[in-house]
Amino acid sequence: MKRYRHYKRDKAIILSCFGSVIEQQLYLDLKEQISKEFEGVDVYLSFSSRMVLKDLHKRGMEYKNLPQVLADVDWLGYKNIIVASINLFPTDEHELLIRTVKGFNNFSMANIRYTKAIINKTKETSLFLKELNSRISREGVANLYIIHGVPLLDLAGLSSVEYSENFLKLLSDSNYTCSLEGAFPWYATKESLIEKMQRDGVKSVQVVPMLLVSGNHYIKDMVEIKDELSQYFDASLVPSITKSDRFNLLEIEAVRKIIIQNIKEEIIKLG
């Protein structure tokens, strides 16, 4: 086809992220690592949060969402495009990514593929959660893992959330879980959770945010939950296990290995 002659570049990777006003550097660091891992392949960033994009634009930082970046990359003439899902669970943000890629494949001459979300495969998820729990657990301190969650209960991908919660609780009787906005949210279950912790003899508990980046949820919600727990226990926020001051999952090497492996699998499928 005549139009295909304009597609002269080989491969591009687009990292499709939610975005963060205060932790944007973590995504830039990830982009740098992916660029080194896939030498010779151009890497781009996209962000799905309109609130984050608008705020960053006000600060003079020009970022775009996935449809905009896909249009730019297609215009530049890449034959093969991998959209890497930088989403912890395959829920609504990941589903939007899939619909966007499928839409572009209807008219673009490029071969566009997308990766799985981070917590998707049973083996990789189990090993990551086991390693995470081992690294953050302390003798005599319970862990309250808090997953962001989604407000709808009929979305695809919720089985990944449920598996993660059940697996963490299976690892230790000192592990507890709840969400911010999803199933079993803190605001509706905190009385029952606190009563269960008291029955279990918990004296100290640390709040563990299951968030890729810390962001405003860490500064606001996690601190508020910690303060509420402090009325009953010696409560704290889990210390950072990465170079950042605040705890996050994106910097953990096991998470980045999953992202890189997901990209490699889709590159292989390009042929």
Contacts in CASP RR format, 6 or more apart in sequence:
PFRMAT RR
TARGET T0000
AUTHOR 0000-0000-0000
METHOD contacts of the structure
MODEL  1
MKRYRHYKRDKAIILSCFGSVIEQQLYLDLKEQISKEFEGVDVYLSFSSR
MVLKDLHKRGMEYKNLPQVLADVDWLGYKNIIVASINLFPTDEHELLIRT
VKGFNNFSMANIRYTKAIINKTKETSLFLKELNSRISREGVANLYIIHGV
PLLDLAGLSSVEYSENFLKLLSDSNYTCSLEGAFPWYATKESLIEKMQRD
GVKSVQVVPMLLVSGNHYIKDMVEIKDELSQYFDASLVPSITKSDRFNLL
EIEAVRKIIIQNIKEEIIKLG
1 109 0 8 1.000
3 109 0 8 1.000
4 109 0 8 1.000
6 77 0 8 1.000
6 109 0 8 1.000
7 77 0 8 1.000
7 78 0 8 1.000
7 79 0 8 1.000
7 109 0 8 1.000
7 110 0 8 1.000
8 77 0 8 1.000
8 79 0 8 1.000
9 42 0 8 1.000
9 76 0 8 1.000
9 77 0 8 1.000
9 78 0 8 1.000
9 79 0 8 1.000
10 41 0 8 1.000
10 78 0 8 1.000
10 79 0 8 1.000
10 80 0 8 1.000
11 38 0 8 1.000
11 41 0 8 1.000
11 42 0 8 1.000
11 78 0 8 1.000
11 79 0 8 1.000
11 80 0 8 1.000
11 81 0 8 1.000
11 82 0 8 1.000
11 267 0 8 1.000
11 270 0 8 1.000
12 41 0 8 1.000
12 42 0 8 1.000
12 43 0 8 1.000
12 44 0 8 1.000
12 73 0 8 1.000
12 76 0 8 1.000
12 78 0 8 1.000
12 80 0 8 1.000
12 81 0 8 1.000
12 82 0 8 1.000
13 34 0 8 1.000
13 38 0 8 1.000
13 41 0 8 1.000
13 42 0 8 1.000
13 43 0 8 1.000
13 44 0 8 1.000
13 81 0 8 1.000
13 82 0 8 1.000
13 84 0 8 1.000
13 263 0 8 1.000
14 43 0 8 1.000
14 44 0 8 1.000
14 45 0 8 1.000
14 46 0 8 1.000
14 66 0 8 1.000
14 69 0 8 1.000
14 70 0 8 1.000
14 73 0 8 1.000
14 81 0 8 1.000
14 82 0 8 1.000
14 83 0 8 1.000
14 84 0 8 1.000
15 27 0 8 1.000
15 30 0 8 1.000
15 31 0 8 1.000
15 34 0 8 1.000
15 43 0 8 1.000
15 44 0 8 1.000
15 45 0 8 1.000
15 46 0 8 1.000
15 84 0 8 1.000
15 86 0 8 1.000
16 46 0 8 1.000
16 48 0 8 1.000
16 66 0 8 1.000
16 83 0 8 1.000
16 84 0 8 1.000
16 85 0 8 1.000
16 86 0 8 1.000
16 87 0 8 1.000
16 97 0 8 1.000
16 114 0 8 1.000
17 27 0 8 1.000
17 45 0 8 1.000
17 46 0 8 1.000
17 47 0 8 1.000
17 48 0 8 1.000
17 86 0 8 1.000
18 47 0 8 1.000
18 48 0 8 1.000
18 49 0 8 1.000
18 52 0 8 1.000
18 86 0 8 1.000
18 87 0 8 1.000
18 93 0 8 1.000
18 212 0 8 1.000
19 27 0 8 1.000
19 47 0 8 1.000
19 48 0 8 1.000
19 49 0 8 1.000
19 52 0 8 1.000
19 213 0 8 1.000
20 26 0 8 1.000
20 27 0 8 1.000
20 52 0 8 1.000
20 213 0 8 1.000
20 214 0 8 1.000
20 215 0 8 1.000
21 52 0 8 1.000
21 55 0 8 1.000
21 56 0 8 1.000
21 215 0 8 1.000
21 216 0 8 1.000
22 214 0 8 1.000
22 215 0 8 1.000
22 216 0 8 1.000
22 219 0 8 1.000
23 213 0 8 1.000
23 214 0 8 1.000
23 215 0 8 1.000
23 244 0 8 1.000
23 246 0 8 1.000
23 248 0 8 1.000
24 56 0 8 1.000
24 61 0 8 1.000
26 213 0 8 1.000
26 244 0 8 1.000
26 248 0 8 1.000
26 250 0 8 1.000
26 251 0 8 1.000
27 45 0 8 1.000
27 47 0 8 1.000
27 86 0 8 1.000
27 213 0 8 1.000
27 250 0 8 1.000
28 45 0 8 1.000
29 251 0 8 1.000
30 86 0 8 1.000
30 250 0 8 1.000
30 256 0 8 1.000
30 259 0 8 1.000
31 43 0 8 1.000
31 45 0 8 1.000
33 256 0 8 1.000
34 43 0 8 1.000
34 84 0 8 1.000
34 259 0 8 1.000
34 260 0 8 1.000
34 263 0 8 1.000
35 41 0 8 1.000
35 43 0 8 1.000
37 260 0 8 1.000
38 263 0 8 1.000
38 267 0 8 1.000
42 78 0 8 1.000
44 69 0 8 1.000
44 72 0 8 1.000
44 73 0 8 1.000
45 63 0 8 1.000
45 69 0 8 1.000
46 63 0 8 1.000
46 64 0 8 1.000
46 65 0 8 1.000
46 66 0 8 1.000
46 68 0 8 1.000
46 69 0 8 1.000
46 70 0 8 1.000
47 53 0 8 1.000
47 56 0 8 1.000
47 63 0 8 1.000
47 64 0 8 1.000
47 65 0 8 1.000
48 65 0 8 1.000
48 66 0 8 1.000
48 93 0 8 1.000
48 96 0 8 1.000
48 97 0 8 1.000
50 65 0 8 1.000
53 63 0 8 1.000
53 64 0 8 1.000
53 65 0 8 1.000
56 62 0 8 1.000
56 63 0 8 1.000
57 63 0 8 1.000
64 72 0 8 1.000
66 83 0 8 1.000
66 96 0 8 1.000
66 97 0 8 1.000
66 100 0 8 1.000
67 100 0 8 1.000
67 104 0 8 1.000
70 81 0 8 1.000
70 83 0 8 1.000
70 100 0 8 1.000
70 101 0 8 1.000
70 104 0 8 1.000
70 108 0 8 1.000
70 112 0 8 1.000
73 81 0 8 1.000
73 110 0 8 1.000
74 81 0 8 1.000
74 104 0 8 1.000
74 108 0 8 1.000
74 110 0 8 1.000
77 110 0 8 1.000
78 110 0 8 1.000
79 110 0 8 1.000
79 111 0 8 1.000
80 110 0 8 1.000
80 111 0 8 1.000
80 113 0 8 1.000
80 270 0 8 1.000
81 110 0 8 1.000
81 111 0 8 1.000
81 112 0 8 1.000
81 113 0 8 1.000
82 113 0 8 1.000
82 114 0 8 1.000
82 115 0 8 1.000
82 263 0 8 1.000
82 266 0 8 1.000
82 267 0 8 1.000
82 270 0 8 1.000
83 97 0 8 1.000
83 100 0 8 1.000
83 101 0 8 1.000
83 112 0 8 1.000
83 113 0 8 1.000
83 114 0 8 1.000
83 115 0 8 1.000
84 114 0 8 1.000
84 115 0 8 1.000
84 259 0 8 1.000
84 262 0 8 1.000
84 263 0 8 1.000
85 94 0 8 1.000
85 97 0 8 1.000
85 114 0 8 1.000
85 115 0 8 1.000
85 116 0 8 1.000
85 117 0 8 1.000
85 118 0 8 1.000
85 262 0 8 1.000
86 118 0 8 1.000
86 212 0 8 1.000
86 250 0 8 1.000
86 259 0 8 1.000
87 93 0 8 1.000
87 94 0 8 1.000
87 97 0 8 1.000
87 117 0 8 1.000
87 118 0 8 1.000
87 212 0 8 1.000
88 117 0 8 1.000
88 118 0 8 1.000
88 119 0 8 1.000
88 148 0 8 1.000
88 210 0 8 1.000
88 211 0 8 1.000
88 212 0 8 1.000
88 249 0 8 1.000
89 117 0 8 1.000
89 118 0 8 1.000
89 119 0 8 1.000
89 147 0 8 1.000
89 149 0 8 1.000
89 157 0 8 1.000
89 160 0 8 1.000
89 161 0 8 1.000
89 164 0 8 1.000
90 116 0 8 1.000
90 117 0 8 1.000
90 119 0 8 1.000
90 120 0 8 1.000
90 156 0 8 1.000
90 157 0 8 1.000
90 160 0 8 1.000
91 117 0 8 1.000
91 149 0 8 1.000
91 150 0 8 1.000
91 155 0 8 1.000
91 156 0 8 1.000
91 157 0 8 1.000
91 158 0 8 1.000
91 160 0 8 1.000
91 161 0 8 1.000
92 150 0 8 1.000
92 152 0 8 1.000
92 155 0 8 1.000
94 117 0 8 1.000
94 157 0 8 1.000
95 155 0 8 1.000
95 156 0 8 1.000
97 114 0 8 1.000
98 114 0 8 1.000
101 112 0 8 1.000
101 113 0 8 1.000
101 114 0 8 1.000
104 110 0 8 1.000
104 112 0 8 1.000
105 112 0 8 1.000
111 270 0 8 1.000
113 266 0 8 1.000
113 269 0 8 1.000
113 270 0 8 1.000
114 266 0 8 1.000
115 259 0 8 1.000
115 262 0 8 1.000
115 263 0 8 1.000
115 265 0 8 1.000
115 266 0 8 1.000
116 262 0 8 1.000
117 160 0 8 1.000
118 212 0 8 1.000
118 255 0 8 1.000
118 258 0 8 1.000
118 259 0 8 1.000
118 262 0 8 1.000
119 125 0 8 1.000
119 128 0 8 1.000
119 160 0 8 1.000
119 164 0 8 1.000
120 160 0 8 1.000
122 163 0 8 1.000
124 258 0 8 1.000
124 261 0 8 1.000
125 160 0 8 1.000
125 163 0 8 1.000
125 164 0 8 1.000
125 167 0 8 1.000
126 167 0 8 1.000
127 254 0 8 1.000
128 252 0 8 1.000
128 254 0 8 1.000
128 255 0 8 1.000
128 258 0 8 1.000
129 164 0 8 1.000
129 167 0 8 1.000
129 168 0 8 1.000
129 171 0 8 1.000
130 171 0 8 1.000
131 254 0 8 1.000
132 249 0 8 1.000
132 252 0 8 1.000
132 254 0 8 1.000
133 143 0 8 1.000
133 168 0 8 1.000
133 171 0 8 1.000
133 172 0 8 1.000
133 175 0 8 1.000
135 241 0 8 1.000
136 143 0 8 1.000
136 206 0 8 1.000
136 208 0 8 1.000
136 238 0 8 1.000
136 239 0 8 1.000
136 241 0 8 1.000
137 143 0 8 1.000
137 172 0 8 1.000
137 174 0 8 1.000
138 206 0 8 1.000
140 174 0 8 1.000
140 203 0 8 1.000
140 204 0 8 1.000
141 174 0 8 1.000
141 204 0 8 1.000
141 205 0 8 1.000
141 206 0 8 1.000
142 174 0 8 1.000
142 175 0 8 1.000
142 176 0 8 1.000
142 197 0 8 1.000
142 200 0 8 1.000
142 202 0 8 1.000
142 204 0 8 1.000
142 205 0 8 1.000
142 206 0 8 1.000
142 233 0 8 1.000
143 168 0 8 1.000
143 172 0 8 1.000
143 174 0 8 1.000
143 175 0 8 1.000
143 176 0 8 1.000
143 205 0 8 1.000
143 206 0 8 1.000
143 208 0 8 1.000
143 238 0 8 1.000
144 176 0 8 1.000
144 177 0 8 1.000
144 178 0 8 1.000
144 193 0 8 1.000
144 205 0 8 1.000
144 206 0 8 1.000
144 207 0 8 1.000
144 208 0 8 1.000
144 225 0 8 1.000
144 229 0 8 1.000
145 165 0 8 1.000
145 168 0 8 1.000
145 175 0 8 1.000
145 176 0 8 1.000
145 177 0 8 1.000
145 178 0 8 1.000
145 208 0 8 1.000
145 210 0 8 1.000
146 177 0 8 1.000
146 178 0 8 1.000
146 179 0 8 1.000
146 180 0 8 1.000
146 186 0 8 1.000
146 207 0 8 1.000
146 208 0 8 1.000
146 209 0 8 1.000
146 210 0 8 1.000
146 221 0 8 1.000
146 222 0 8 1.000
146 225 0 8 1.000
147 161 0 8 1.000
147 164 0 8 1.000
147 165 0 8 1.000
147 177 0 8 1.000
147 178 0 8 1.000
147 179 0 8 1.000
147 180 0 8 1.000
147 182 0 8 1.000
147 210 0 8 1.000
148 179 0 8 1.000
148 180 0 8 1.000
148 181 0 8 1.000
148 182 0 8 1.000
148 210 0 8 1.000
148 211 0 8 1.000
148 217 0 8 1.000
149 161 0 8 1.000
149 179 0 8 1.000
149 180 0 8 1.000
149 181 0 8 1.000
149 182 0 8 1.000
149 183 0 8 1.000
150 158 0 8 1.000
150 181 0 8 1.000
150 182 0 8 1.000
151 181 0 8 1.000
151 182 0 8 1.000
153 183 0 8 1.000
158 183 0 8 1.000
161 179 0 8 1.000
161 183 0 8 1.000
162 183 0 8 1.000
164 210 0 8 1.000
165 177 0 8 1.000
168 175 0 8 1.000
168 177 0 8 1.000
169 175 0 8 1.000
169 176 0 8 1.000
169 177 0 8 1.000
173 200 0 8 1.000
174 200 0 8 1.000
174 202 0 8 1.000
176 193 0 8 1.000
176 196 0 8 1.000
176 197 0 8 1.000
176 205 0 8 1.000
177 184 0 8 1.000
178 184 0 8 1.000
178 185 0 8 1.000
178 186 0 8 1.000
178 189 0 8 1.000
178 190 0 8 1.000
178 193 0 8 1.000
179 185 0 8 1.000
179 186 0 8 1.000
180 186 0 8 1.000
180 217 0 8 1.000
180 221 0 8 1.000
186 193 0 8 1.000
186 225 0 8 1.000
190 225 0 8 1.000
190 228 0 8 1.000
194 229 0 8 1.000
194 232 0 8 1.000
197 205 0 8 1.000
197 232 0 8 1.000
197 233 0 8 1.000
198 232 0 8 1.000
202 233 0 8 1.000
203 233 0 8 1.000
203 234 0 8 1.000
204 233 0 8 1.000
204 234 0 8 1.000
204 235 0 8 1.000
204 236 0 8 1.000
205 229 0 8 1.000
205 233 0 8 1.000
205 234 0 8 1.000
205 235 0 8 1.000
205 236 0 8 1.000
206 235 0 8 1.000
206 236 0 8 1.000
206 237 0 8 1.000
206 238 0 8 1.000
207 222 0 8 1.000
207 225 0 8 1.000
207 226 0 8 1.000
207 229 0 8 1.000
207 235 0 8 1.000
207 236 0 8 1.000
207 237 0 8 1.000
207 238 0 8 1.000
208 238 0 8 1.000
208 247 0 8 1.000
209 217 0 8 1.000
209 218 0 8 1.000
209 222 0 8 1.000
209 237 0 8 1.000
209 238 0 8 1.000
209 247 0 8 1.000
209 248 0 8 1.000
210 249 0 8 1.000
211 217 0 8 1.000
211 218 0 8 1.000
211 248 0 8 1.000
211 249 0 8 1.000
212 248 0 8 1.000
212 249 0 8 1.000
212 250 0 8 1.000
212 255 0 8 1.000
213 248 0 8 1.000
213 249 0 8 1.000
213 250 0 8 1.000
214 244 0 8 1.000
214 246 0 8 1.000
214 247 0 8 1.000
214 248 0 8 1.000
215 246 0 8 1.000
218 237 0 8 1.000
218 246 0 8 1.000
218 247 0 8 1.000
218 248 0 8 1.000
222 237 0 8 1.000
223 237 0 8 1.000
226 235 0 8 1.000
226 236 0 8 1.000
226 237 0 8 1.000
227 235 0 8 1.000
229 235 0 8 1.000
237 247 0 8 1.000
238 247 0 8 1.000
239 247 0 8 1.000
240 246 0 8 1.000
240 247 0 8 1.000
240 248 0 8 1.000
241 247 0 8 1.000
241 252 0 8 1.000
242 248 0 8 1.000
242 251 0 8 1.000
242 252 0 8 1.000
243 251 0 8 1.000
244 251 0 8 1.000
249 255 0 8 1.000
250 256 0 8 1.000
END
